[in-house]
Amino acid sequence: MNISVNLENGLLPDRYGKYAPVEDTVDGHPCVSFPIEIDGVPENARSLALTLLDWDAIPVGGFCWIHWIACNFPADTRLIPENASASGAVPCVQGSNSDWSPLAGSHTDPRIIHRYAGPYPPDKTHDYTLTVYALDCELDLAEGYYLNEFRRAIRGHVLDEAALELPSRA
């Protein structure tokens, strides 16, 4: 399986992160998700899922920052279009990102905590790890699920996965 995301000058385009125009934010949080192209999905896949994680946040905040988790995309999805997280253009179930945490402001607005939350590196360019999973089932997870629940749910169900490092500037 392969995934691709168009970069500009080797970086995630500014409109999907810290430098997003104000109309593409919710309370200052970048909320327009970037398009993802997918190919080579195994024929026996029943669904797709994704995670977008910032491991470079560990030295800054003490933990890996979760920017987007989503599952139960139809297995025949070949494009997750721009703003799919907010628009619902492709059906999926979205989990909680790190913005809900008491360590990150205890936000409660589902448009912020249960959707794509764009990169906002505070100190330097960070690499954001996008992983797309092809699964042999749909996951029994409800909107707002947590990353640990996702990790347990996919055990034994991953047919293939593909990952990309997406740098975003501070």
C-alpha positions in Angstrom: 0.0 0.0 0.0 1.2 3.5 -0.8 0.1 6.9 0.4 1.0 10.4 -0.8 0.5 14.0 0.4 1.6 17.0 -1.7 4.3 19.1 0.0 5.4 22.6 -0.8 9.2 23.1 -0.7 9.4 19.9 1.3 6.9 21.0 3.9 3.2 20.5 4.6 1.5 23.5 3.0 1.0 26.3 5.6 -2.8 26.3 5.1 -3.0 23.0 6.9 -1.1 24.1 10.1 0.1 26.9 12.2 -0.1 29.5 9.4 -3.6 28.6 8.2 -5.8 31.6 7.3 -8.2 32.6 10.1 -11.2 31.2 8.2 -9.6 27.8 8.3 -9.3 27.7 12.1 -11.6 27.1 15.0 -10.6 29.1 18.1 -7.1 29.5 16.6 -6.8 25.7 15.9 -6.0 24.8 12.2 -8.9 22.6 11.2 -8.7 22.0 7.4 -7.2 18.5 6.8 -4.9 17.9 3.9 -5.7 15.6 1.0 -4.3 12.1 1.2 -4.0 9.8 -1.9 -4.0 6.0 -1.3 -3.3 3.2 -3.6 -2.4 -0.5 -3.5 -5.0 -1.3 -0.8 -5.2 -5.1 -0.3 -8.3 -6.6 -2.1 -9.5 -8.2 1.1 -9.5 -4.9 3.1 -12.8 -4.0 4.7 -11.8 -0.5 6.0 -9.1 2.0 6.3 -7.9 4.0 9.3 -5.3 6.7 9.9 -3.2 8.4 12.6 -1.3 11.7 12.5 1.1 11.9 15.4 3.9 14.3 16.4 6.7 12.4 18.0 8.8 15.6 18.0 6.4 17.0 20.7 7.9 14.7 23.3 10.9 17.0 24.2 8.6 20.0 24.3 5.5 18.7 26.1 6.5 15.3 27.5 4.3 13.2 25.2 3.5 12.3 21.6 0.9 14.8 20.3 -2.1 13.3 18.6 -3.3 15.5 15.7 -5.8 13.2 14.0 -7.1 9.7 14.4 -9.9 8.3 12.2 -11.2 4.8 11.3 -13.8 3.0 9.2 -13.1 4.8 6.0 -14.5 2.7 3.2 -11.9 0.2 1.9 -12.3 1.5 -1.7 -11.3 5.1 -0.7 -8.4 6.3 -2.9 -8.6 10.0 -2.0 -9.4 11.5 1.4 -10.0 15.0 0.1 -9.0 18.3 1.6 -11.1 19.2 4.7 -12.6 15.6 4.8 -12.3 15.7 8.6 -14.7 18.6 9.0 -16.8 18.2 5.9 -17.6 14.5 6.2 -16.9 14.1 2.5 -15.7 10.5 3.2 -17.6 8.6 6.0 -15.4 7.7 9.0 -15.4 7.7 12.8 -12.9 10.2 14.3 -11.2 9.9 17.7 -9.9 12.4 20.2 -6.8 14.4 19.5 -4.5 15.8 22.2 -6.4 19.1 22.5 -8.9 17.5 24.9 -6.2 16.8 27.5 -5.9 18.9 30.7 -2.2 19.2 29.7 -3.3 20.9 26.5 -6.1 23.3 27.6 -9.0 20.9 28.3 -10.9 22.0 25.2 -14.4 20.6 24.9 -15.6 21.7 21.4 -15.9 18.5 19.3 -14.9 20.6 16.2 -11.5 20.9 17.9 -11.0 17.7 19.9 -12.7 15.1 17.6 -11.4 16.3 14.3 -8.2 17.1 12.5 -6.1 19.5 14.5 -3.3 20.9 12.3 0.4 21.0 13.2 1.4 23.9 15.4 5.1 23.2 16.2 6.2 25.6 19.0 10.0 25.4 18.7 11.2 24.2 15.3 10.1 22.2 12.3 8.5 19.0 13.4 8.0 15.8 11.5 4.4 14.6 11.7 3.9 10.8 11.1 0.9 10.0 9.0 0.1 6.3 9.0 -2.8 4.7 7.0 -3.9 1.2 7.9 -5.8 -1.3 5.7 -7.9 -3.5 8.0 -9.7 -6.7 7.6 -12.8 -5.4 9.5 -14.6 -2.2 10.6 -13.7 -1.1 14.1 -16.3 -1.0 16.9 -15.2 2.5 18.1 -17.5 5.4 18.8 -16.8 9.1 17.9 -14.2 10.5 20.3 -12.4 7.2 20.9 -8.8 7.4 22.3 -5.6 6.3 20.6 -5.1 3.5 23.1 -8.5 2.1 22.3 -7.6 2.3 18.6 -4.3 0.5 19.1 -6.1 -2.4 20.9 -8.9 -2.5 18.3 -6.5 -2.9 15.3 -4.5 -5.8 16.9 -4.6 -8.8 14.6 -6.6 -6.8 11.9 -3.9 -4.9 10.0 -3.5 -6.2 6.5 -1.1 -3.5 5.4 0.1 0.0 6.4 1.9 2.9 4.9 3.5 5.8 6.7 4.9 9.2 5.6 6.8 11.9 7.5 5.2 15.3 6.9 7.4 18.2 8.1 5.6 21.4 9.2 7.4 24.6 10.0 7.4 26.4 13.3 
